[in-house]
Amino acid sequence: MKNRLYIVDAFTDKPFGGNTAGVVLLEPDSQFPGDELMQHVAAELRYSETAFVLPTGDDSFSLRYFTPEGEVDLCGHATIATFGVLCQEGMVAKGSVCRCRTLAGDLTVKVGERVLMQMAEPRRVDVINSQTDVEQLCSIMGSNMPDLPIEIISTGLPDIIFPVATLDELNRLAPDMEALREFSRKWGVVGVHAFVLSRGLDDGSTAHVRNFAPLYGVNEESATGTANAALTHYLLIHGFVGRPSECKFVQGEVMNHPSVVTTVIDVGGEIYVGGSSRIVARGELLV
């Protein structure tokens, strides 16, 4: 088997929706290409993340993830895309429980009608609560002062969880990307995950969200597994959801790439991120 290249829409069952990822499926019993080559491939594809997948045994895989500007430890939508590919190509059977080795740790992935990916242990990393920092972030985001706390949550990657009051305010956010890049670097985060609770919207969702990560070359992303898992933990901490429970997040609407990201909290507090995916192109990596 030669190294295969896929373009996959994750967190959707329709082509040209969700969040697109590159997936490079490497030959079994080989090794990852050099970092420079993987970075070049990710930059060439220009998707927010490209996953490089190395089969390491029965239902066991090692994954590395590259944005156009650098490597990240974990990516939810690229993992959902990867295991969608593995299932559709007959390398993993429906009903399988797979082991996924990442730089963020070893994770369990359940493959069924949708892919469910176990996230790293959720933790609250920090709270942004000084008046100066809150006002600076609100100015960068172009938003009002929030009623709920602004916190940094990680389920593998740290993100700023940023509440807004209304769906209209969420849709009108227009961050100063250069300022947000520096703010993200200062706080050691991937980016900002803005959300509004769906109370009163009557669409079956838990929240509507937008994600901004200019520090990693992604001004806005249409579906973000790790950040929605972090938001799930935030909602659990603040009593908006319990355990066990299932959440549904709507993302990508203003980008005309609507996505639905599902998260599941089990009785022990572990969080899984799940969704469907659709292969839109396949080919062979010639370098």
C-alpha positions as CSV (number, residue, x, y, z in Angstrom):
1,M,0.0,0.0,0.0
2,K,1.4,3.4,-1.0
3,N,0.9,6.5,1.1
4,R,-2.7,7.6,0.4
5,L,-4.0,11.2,0.6
6,Y,-7.7,12.0,1.5
7,I,-9.7,15.2,1.7
8,V,-12.4,14.7,4.3
9,D,-15.3,16.8,5.6
10,A,-15.7,16.0,9.3
11,F,-18.7,16.6,11.6
12,T,-21.1,16.4,8.7
13,D,-22.6,13.6,6.5
14,K,-22.8,15.9,3.5
15,P,-20.0,17.0,1.2
16,F,-18.8,20.6,1.5
17,G,-20.1,21.0,5.0
18,G,-18.4,20.5,8.4
19,N,-14.7,21.0,8.7
20,T,-12.3,19.8,6.1
21,A,-9.1,17.9,7.0
22,G,-6.4,16.3,5.1
23,V,-5.6,12.7,6.0
24,V,-2.4,11.0,4.9
25,L,-2.6,7.3,5.5
26,L,1.0,5.9,5.7
27,E,2.1,2.4,4.9
28,P,1.9,-0.1,7.8
29,D,5.2,-0.9,9.5
30,S,6.7,2.2,8.1
31,Q,7.5,5.4,10.0
32,F,6.4,9.0,9.9
33,P,8.0,11.2,7.2
34,G,10.3,14.0,8.4
35,D,8.7,16.9,10.1
36,E,9.7,19.3,7.3
37,L,7.9,17.1,4.7
38,M,4.7,16.8,6.9
39,Q,4.7,20.6,7.4
40,H,5.1,21.2,3.7
41,V,2.2,18.8,2.9
42,A,0.0,20.6,5.5
43,A,0.9,24.0,4.1
44,E,0.2,22.8,0.5
45,L,-3.2,21.5,1.5
46,R,-4.0,24.7,3.5
47,Y,-6.6,23.0,5.6
48,S,-6.7,23.9,9.3
49,E,-5.2,20.5,10.1
50,T,-3.8,17.5,8.3
51,A,-3.5,14.2,10.1
52,F,-0.7,11.7,9.3
53,V,-1.8,8.2,10.3
54,L,0.6,5.3,10.9
55,P,-1.1,1.9,11.5
56,T,0.8,0.2,14.4
57,G,-1.2,-3.0,14.9
58,D,-4.8,-4.4,15.1
59,D,-7.1,-1.4,15.6
60,S,-4.1,0.6,16.8
61,F,-2.8,3.8,15.1
62,S,-0.4,6.7,15.8
63,L,-1.4,10.1,14.6
64,R,0.4,13.4,14.2
65,Y,-1.3,16.7,13.3
66,F,0.0,19.7,11.4
67,T,-1.6,23.1,10.7
68,P,-0.3,25.2,7.9
69,E,2.1,26.8,10.4
70,G,3.1,24.1,12.9
71,E,2.4,20.8,14.6
72,V,-0.3,20.5,17.3
73,D,-0.6,17.8,19.8
74,L,-4.2,16.9,19.0
75,C,-7.0,17.7,16.6
76,G,-10.6,16.5,17.0
77,H,-12.0,17.0,13.5
78,A,-8.9,15.5,11.9
79,T,-9.3,12.4,14.2
80,I,-12.9,12.0,13.3
81,A,-12.0,12.4,9.6
82,T,-9.2,9.8,10.0
83,F,-11.3,7.1,11.6
84,G,-14.1,7.8,9.1
85,V,-11.5,7.0,6.4
86,L,-10.3,3.9,8.1
87,C,-13.8,2.6,8.4
88,Q,-14.9,3.4,4.9
89,E,-11.7,1.9,3.5
90,G,-12.3,-1.4,5.4
91,M,-9.3,-1.0,7.7
92,V,-11.5,-0.7,10.8
93,A,-14.9,-2.4,11.3
94,K,-18.0,-0.7,12.6
95,G,-18.2,-1.6,16.3
96,S,-14.5,-1.5,16.8
97,V,-12.8,0.2,19.8
98,C,-9.5,1.6,18.6
99,R,-6.4,2.9,20.3
100,C,-5.1,6.2,19.0
101,R,-1.7,7.4,20.1
102,T,-1.1,11.1,19.9
103,L,1.3,13.7,21.4
104,A,-1.5,14.5,23.9
105,G,-1.6,10.9,25.1
106,D,-3.2,7.6,24.1
107,L,-7.0,7.9,23.5
108,T,-9.8,5.5,22.8
109,V,-11.8,5.9,19.6
110,K,-15.2,4.1,19.1
111,V,-16.2,3.5,15.5
112,G,-19.9,3.0,14.8
113,E,-22.5,5.0,12.9
114,R,-20.5,7.9,14.0
115,V,-16.9,8.2,15.4
116,L,-16.6,8.9,19.1
117,M,-13.2,10.1,20.3
118,Q,-12.1,10.1,23.9
119,M,-10.5,13.3,24.9
120,A,-7.6,13.9,27.3
121,E,-8.4,14.4,30.9
122,P,-10.4,17.7,31.2
123,R,-8.9,20.4,33.3
124,R,-9.4,24.1,34.0
125,V,-6.0,25.6,33.3
126,D,-6.6,29.2,34.3
127,V,-9.2,32.0,34.7
128,I,-9.0,35.3,32.9
129,N,-10.6,37.6,35.5
130,S,-8.6,40.8,35.9
131,Q,-10.5,43.9,34.6
132,T,-7.6,44.8,32.3
133,D,-7.4,41.4,30.6
134,V,-11.1,41.0,30.3
135,E,-11.5,44.4,28.7
136,Q,-8.6,43.8,26.4
137,L,-10.0,40.5,25.2
138,C,-13.5,41.9,24.7
139,S,-12.0,44.8,22.7
140,I,-10.1,42.2,20.5
141,M,-13.2,40.2,19.9
142,G,-15.5,43.1,19.3
143,S,-17.9,42.0,22.0
144,N,-19.7,43.2,25.1
145,M,-18.5,42.3,28.6
146,P,-19.7,38.7,29.4
147,D,-21.9,37.7,32.3
148,L,-20.2,34.3,32.7
149,P,-16.5,33.7,33.5
150,I,-13.8,33.6,30.9
151,E,-11.7,30.4,31.5
152,I,-9.0,28.4,29.8
153,I,-10.0,24.8,29.6
154,S,-8.0,21.9,28.1
155,T,-9.1,18.4,27.0
156,G,-5.8,18.0,25.1
157,L,-5.3,21.5,23.9
158,P,-5.9,24.7,25.9
159,D,-8.6,27.1,24.6
160,I,-10.1,30.3,26.0
161,I,-13.8,29.7,26.5
162,F,-15.5,33.0,25.8
163,P,-19.2,33.4,26.5
164,V,-21.4,35.9,24.7
165,A,-25.0,36.9,25.5
166,T,-26.9,36.4,22.2
167,L,-26.7,34.6,18.9
168,D,-26.6,37.9,17.1
169,E,-23.6,39.0,19.1
170,L,-21.9,35.7,18.4
171,N,-22.5,36.1,14.6
172,R,-21.2,39.7,14.7
173,L,-17.8,38.9,16.3
174,A,-15.0,40.2,14.1
175,P,-11.7,39.7,16.1
176,D,-8.6,41.7,15.5
177,M,-6.6,38.6,14.4
178,E,-3.1,40.1,14.9
179,A,-4.1,41.2,18.5
180,L,-5.7,37.8,19.1
181,R,-2.6,36.1,18.0
182,E,-0.5,38.0,20.6
183,F,-3.2,37.5,23.3
184,S,-3.2,33.7,22.6
185,R,0.6,33.6,22.7
186,K,0.6,35.5,26.0
187,W,-1.8,33.0,27.6
188,G,-0.4,29.9,26.1
189,V,-3.6,28.9,24.3
190,V,-4.5,27.7,20.8
191,G,-7.2,30.3,20.5
192,V,-10.7,31.5,21.6
193,H,-13.8,29.4,21.5
194,A,-16.8,31.8,21.7
195,F,-20.3,30.4,22.5
196,V,-23.9,31.3,23.3
197,L,-26.2,28.9,25.1
198,S,-29.1,27.8,22.9
199,R,-31.8,28.4,25.5
200,G,-34.9,29.8,23.7
201,L,-33.6,28.9,20.2
202,D,-35.6,25.6,20.0
203,D,-33.2,23.9,17.6
204,G,-32.2,21.0,19.7
205,S,-28.7,22.3,20.3
206,T,-26.8,23.0,23.5
207,A,-24.9,26.0,22.1
208,H,-23.9,27.8,19.0
209,V,-20.1,28.4,18.8
210,R,-17.3,30.0,16.8
211,N,-13.6,29.3,17.0
212,F,-10.7,31.6,16.3
213,A,-7.0,30.4,16.3
214,P,-4.9,32.8,14.3
215,L,-1.8,31.9,16.3
216,Y,-1.8,28.6,14.3
217,G,-2.8,30.1,11.0
218,V,-6.5,29.4,11.4
219,N,-8.5,32.7,11.6
220,E,-11.8,30.8,12.0
221,E,-12.6,27.1,12.0
222,S,-16.0,25.6,11.1
223,A,-15.9,22.6,13.5
224,T,-13.5,22.1,16.4
225,G,-13.6,18.9,18.4
226,T,-11.1,19.7,21.1
227,A,-12.5,23.2,21.8
228,N,-16.1,21.8,22.0
229,A,-14.9,19.2,24.4
230,A,-13.4,22.0,26.5
231,L,-16.7,23.9,26.3
232,T,-18.5,20.7,27.5
233,H,-16.3,20.6,30.6
234,Y,-16.9,24.3,31.2
235,L,-20.7,23.7,31.0
236,L,-20.3,20.8,33.4
237,I,-18.2,22.9,35.9
238,H,-20.8,25.6,35.9
239,G,-23.8,23.4,36.2
240,F,-25.4,23.8,32.8
241,V,-25.1,20.1,32.0
242,G,-24.8,17.0,34.2
243,R,-23.3,13.6,33.8
244,P,-24.0,11.4,32.0
245,S,-25.2,13.7,29.2
246,E,-24.9,14.4,25.5
247,C,-24.4,17.9,24.0
248,K,-24.8,19.2,20.5
249,F,-22.9,22.2,19.3
250,V,-23.6,24.1,16.0
251,Q,-20.6,25.7,14.4
252,G,-19.6,27.1,11.0
253,E,-22.8,28.9,10.2
254,V,-21.3,32.3,9.3
255,M,-18.7,30.4,7.2
256,N,-21.4,28.7,5.2
257,H,-19.9,25.4,6.3
258,P,-22.5,24.3,9.0
259,S,-21.3,21.6,11.4
260,V,-22.8,19.6,14.2
261,V,-20.3,18.5,16.9
262,T,-21.6,16.0,19.5
263,T,-20.0,15.5,22.8
264,V,-20.8,12.8,25.4
265,I,-19.9,13.0,29.1
266,D,-19.9,9.6,30.8
267,V,-20.7,9.0,34.5
268,G,-17.0,9.3,35.4
269,G,-16.7,12.7,33.8
270,E,-14.7,11.5,30.7
271,I,-15.6,13.4,27.6
272,Y,-16.0,12.0,24.1
273,V,-16.3,14.0,20.9
274,G,-18.2,12.5,18.0
275,G,-19.6,13.0,14.5
276,S,-19.9,11.8,11.0
277,S,-17.5,12.4,8.1
278,R,-17.5,12.3,4.3
279,I,-14.6,11.6,2.0
280,V,-14.7,14.1,-0.9
281,A,-11.4,13.2,-2.6
282,R,-8.7,10.5,-2.5
283,G,-5.3,10.2,-4.2
284,E,-1.7,9.2,-3.7
285,L,1.1,11.2,-2.0
286,L,4.0,11.3,-4.4
287,V,6.6,12.9,-2.2
